[in-house]
Amino acid sequence: MSNIEVLKQRAERLESFLLVDPSNKDLLLDLANNHFDSGNHKRAIELYQNLAILDGEQATLLSKLAAAYLGLNLWDEAISILQRAIELEPDTAILYFNLGYAEFSAQYLPAAKEHFSKAIYLEPNNANFHYYMALISQELNDDETARKEYNKTLELGPEHVGAKLLLVLMDLESGKLDAAKKQTEAMLRMHPNEVEAIVLRAQIFMLEMDAQKAIALLRQGQAINPNDANLLTVLGQALLMLQRFKQAKECFSKAISLQPNMLNAYTGLGWVELLQDNLTLAEHAFRRTFEFDNNDAEAHGGLAMVYASQNNREMARKYAASALMIDPANVPALIVNIWESKQENEAESESLSKELLESNLFGPFGWKTKDLIDSVKDSPTGKRVIQKISRRLSQKNNNSI
């Protein structure tokens, strides 16, 4: 029996006790916490509110109530409650941190940075507070402060894997591929089973166009956690680089089953089908990304390639234009534009899929590979890929309220 099932069974027993003694404060708190831990945030909110009526508003209780609202992505409600908690205890660092986290989640970035700063002022040796100050600084394009705060995080908590990973990504983004490689290898020596570090090192192998080493490393990571959707997506990308279409498709499909909003897995599936001339399946895969994000440049560029392969020049132009509006360096869209100009001079052209595979300007993730081999910073598309990885890492396993 899973932990969640145990919590749900316990909640049923506690609910029956509450019917007999509805004003029992200890029981209310225990049951509310139980529901919160099992993911039933709506019921937890009701119980925390009932307890506040019986016992009065207290900062600790309000913080728990805010956490339950955050569990339902109700950012503004959580912010309002945390502001009330701070009025009750204006010198409690964790309340400012929690308020900053809620504002960060709602993308109220300047306010979040102000409250993270206040939390650090009150509790300067809390590594997690400095970590979030680094994250918000990156979001505000203040890389100097971000790097300083990541280093401070590691000074206070040398084992903080998130700070180590994001420092590596900052080096990658600034074109310091050798430094990023050394840091990732050092991290893996200290944390050999850290899947995020394994994936990052594999992606560096891929930036160096060494898909074989990337696959070997990712298979090790798969043995540690066979159900990591991001690892499976990156493994699919590496397999796609070597045109191992069947294996790549299996990886992308499993990643989607584990995490239905994994955009890169849908675009990976699209390329698997496109490069085998399965154009209807390719179009379907690329379009699936629009269920989650209408502004995914890779999906628009992929659709441009599909329609170009069908000689549908109008639709190819439309999606190439939309891809380039989102990302002016989108390689598939640029290739479609080259193809489009060829059509004006030549009645026929070779298969786009074959041309794509042979092109040294194309990597299956929308990277300009010739630039990336020398320096990541030379490719705006590569930088965008790295920024996506950075955002995903910063949002994973948040230790907030």
N, C-alpha and C positions, 0 to 999 in steps of 0.2 A: 504494500500500500504506500502510495506517495505521500510526501509531507503535506501537500495541499489537501489530499483526501482526509488525512488525519485531522487537519485543522477544521475542515468542513464538518466532520462528524462531531468534533468537540463543540463547534458553534451550535449545532443542533441541540446538544445537551444543555449548553448554557442558555440558549433561548428558552428552553422549557423552564429552567430555574427562574429566568427573568419574569415569566408570566406570573409566578408565585410571589416574587419580591421585586416589583418594577422600580423601586426607589433605592435599591442597593447600589451604592456608588462604586464599590469595589467590583461588583459583578458587571455593572455597566462598562467600566473601564476595561476589564478583562475581556469581555465579549467584543467590545469595539476594536481592541488591539488584535483579537483573534480574526475578526472579519478583515481588518486591514491587511494582516499578514497573508491571508488566503486570497487577497485580490478583490474582495467584495467591498469596494470603496464606498459605494452608495449607502449600504447599510451601516458601515463604519461612521459615515458622516452623521446619519440620524442619531446614532448612539452617543457620539461625542457631543452633539448639540443638546441632547437630553441631559447629559452629565453637566454641561455648562449651565443649564437652567437650574439644576439641583445644587450645584456646588459653586456657582459663580465662575466668571471668566478668569482663567489663570494662563500665564504665558505658555507653560508646558502643554497644557491641554489645547490651547489655540494652535500651537505648532503642530500637534498631531492632526487636528482638524484640517489645517492647511495642507499637510502631506496627503490626506485623503482626497482633497480637491485636486491636487497635482496629479494623483493617480488617475483622475478622470480628464486630465488635460484642461481643467478649468483654471487657467492661470490667473485671471483677474480676481476671481473669488479668493484664491490662495493669497494673492498679494494683499488684498484688503484685510484679511484675517491676520496676516503676519504684521501688518502695520499696527493693528490693535494690540498684538502681543508686545511689540516694541514699546508702545506707550506704557505698558505695565512694567516692563523690565528693560529700560533704555540702555543698560550697560552689559547686556548678554550677547556675546559675540555670535553664538550659533544662530540667533534670531536674525541678525543682519545677513549672515551667510545664507540662511534659508530664503530670506526675502530676495537677495541677489540671485539665487538659483531660480526662483519663480520668475523673476524679471528676465533672466537669461533665457528661460524656456519660452517666454512670451515675446522674445526679441526686443525687449526694452533695454537695449545694450548700455547706453550711458548710465541709466539708473542702476543697472546691475553692477557695473564697475564701481560706482560710488559706494554701494553697500558691501561689496567684497572688500573694498579698501577699508571700510569702517570695521569689518570683522577682523581684518589683519591688524588694525590699530589696537583693537581690544585684546587680541590673542595672536601675537606676532610669530609664535613658534608652531602654528598649526600648518602642517604641510599641505593639507587638502585645500585650505583657504588660498594659499599661494598658487596651487595648481589651477584653481578656477580663475584667479586673477590673470594667469597666463592665458587661459582659454579665451577669456573675454577680450584680452588685449589683442590676441590674434584676430578675433572677429572684427575688431576695430582697426585692423591693419597697423597695429603698433608692435612690430616684430621685435624691436629692441627691448621693450618692457616684457614682452612674452618670453623671450629667451632668458632674461634676468630672473623672471618668476619661476620658470621651469628649473633653472639652476638652483634657485632658493628651495624649491620643492625637494630636490634631490639632496641638498645639504641637510634638510630637516628629516627627510625620509629616503635614505639611499636606495631602498628597494622599490620605490614608486615606479612601476613599469610604464604607466601612462605617460609620465613626464619624459622618461627615456625615449619612448617611441615617438612622441611628438617633437622632441629635439632632433631626432633623426630625420623626421619629415621636414623640419625647417632647413636642415642641411641639404636635403634633396632638392627642396624648392629653390634654394639659392645656388644650386649647381654643384654643391660639394659632394659629389658621388662617392669619392674615396673615403671621406670622413664619415659619411652615412654608413658605408659598408663596414668600416672598422667598428663603429659604435654598435651596429646591429650584431656583428659577430661577437663582440664582447658581451652584449646582453644575452645572447644565446648560450654563452659559456656559463653565465650566472643563472640563467633561467631556461634550461634546455627544453622544458615542456611548455613554454609560453607561446601559445598558438599565434597570437598577434605578431610576435617577433619573428616567428617562422615565416608567416605570410609576408611580412615586410622584407625580410631577406630574400625571399623568393621573387618578390617584385623587383628588387634591385638586380637579381640575375636576369630578369626579363628585360629590364632597361638596357642591360649589356648584351641583349639578344642571345642569351644562353638559356633557352627554354628547357633543355634536358636537365640541367642542374636545378632549375626552378621546380620541375616536376618531381625530381627525386626528393627534394626537401619538403615539398608539399605533401608527398605521400607519407613522410614521417609525421607531419602534423596531422594528417588524416587518421593515423593510428592512435594519436592522442585524443583527438575529438573528431569522430567521423561525421558529426552533424553540425559542423560550423559552416553556415551558409556562405560567409565571405571567403573562407578557405576554398570551398568547392568552386566558387565563381572564379577565383584567381587560378585554380588548377585547370578549370575549363578553358580559360584564356591561354594558359601556357600550352595546353594540348592543341588548341586551335592554331597557335603559331606553327606547330609541326604538322598541321592538317590531319590530326587524328580526330576526325569528325565524330565518329560514334562515341568515343570516350568523352570527348568534350560535351556532347549533347547530354550524356548521362549525368555529368557533373552539373551542368546548368539546370537541368530538369530537377535534380534533387535539391539544389540550392533554392529554387523557386518553391518547391513543396515545403521546405523548412521556413522560408521567409518570403511570402508572396510579393512583397514590395521591393525585391532585390533587382533594381533596374538593370545593372550590368549583366545579370544573368539572362534577362530577356534579350538585350542587345547581342549578347554572346550567342544565344540560340538563333537569333536572326542571321548572324554571320555564318553559323554552321550551315543553315539551310541555303542562304544566298550563294555561298561558295560551292555548293553542290547543285546549283540551278533549280532548287526547289522554291520557286519564287512566291507561290501562294503561302507556303508555310513561313517563309522569311517575312513577308508582309505582315502576317498575323502576329509573329513574335515581336517585331518592332512596334506594332500598334499597341500591344499589351502594356508597354511602358506608359502610354498616355492615360491609363487608368490611375496612375499614381503621380505623373509629372508630365504636363504638356510641353515643358520647356527643356526636355532632354535632347541635347544637340546630337548625340550619337544615334538616337532613334530617328530623328529627322534626316540625318545623313544616310542612315541605312535605308530608309524608305526611298530617298533620292536614287540610291543605287539600284533598288528593286525596280523602280519605274524606268530607269535608264536601261536596265537589262531587258525590259519589255518593250523598249523603243517608244515608251510613252513620254515624249519630250515635255509636254505641258506639265505633267505631274512631277517629272524629274526636276524641272526647273523650279517648281513651287517648293518642293521639300529641300532642295539644295539652298535656295534663298533663305528659307526659315532656319535651316541649320546654321548658315553663316551669319545670320542675324544674332543668333544665340552665342555662337562661337566662331569668330572670323577665321580661325585656324582649323576648322573641322575638315579633316583630310578627305573623307568620302565625298563631301559636298564639293570640295575643290576638284577632285577627280571627275565628278559629274560635269562640272563646268568645262573642264578640258575636253571631255567627251562631246559635250554639246557644241563646242566650237569646231570639233572635228566633223560633226555631222553636216555642218554647212559646206564642207569641202569634199567629203567622201560619202558615197551612197551607202557604204557598208563599213562596219568596224568589227574587230575581233571580239570574242566573248569578254564582257567586262570582268567576269569572275576570274578568268585566266589572267587578264591584264592586271587585275588587282593583286593576285598572288605573286606575280612576278615583279611588281612595282617595289623599288627600294624606298619609296616615299610613304609606304603604308605599313602600319602595324595594326593588328586586329582590334585595338582599343581606341583608334583615332589618334595615335601618336605619330609624329614625324620621326621615324626611327633614326635617320641619319643624324639628326640634331641630338637626339637623346643619347646616342652612343658617346658623343663628346661631352655634352653638358645638358642637364635637364633644363636649365634656365633658358636655353635657346628655343624651347618649344612652349608656346603659350598653352597648347593643348595638354602637354605633359604636366605643366604646372597645375592645370585644372584638375587633372586626374589625381595628383598628389593632394590638392586641397580637399577633394572629395574624401580621400582616405583619412585625412586629418580630421574632418568633421565627424566622420563615422566613429573614429577612435575616441574623439572627445565626448561623444554622446553615449559611449558604451560603459556599462557598469558604473554609472554616476553614483557617488556616495554623498547624497544630499541629505534631505530631511530624514 
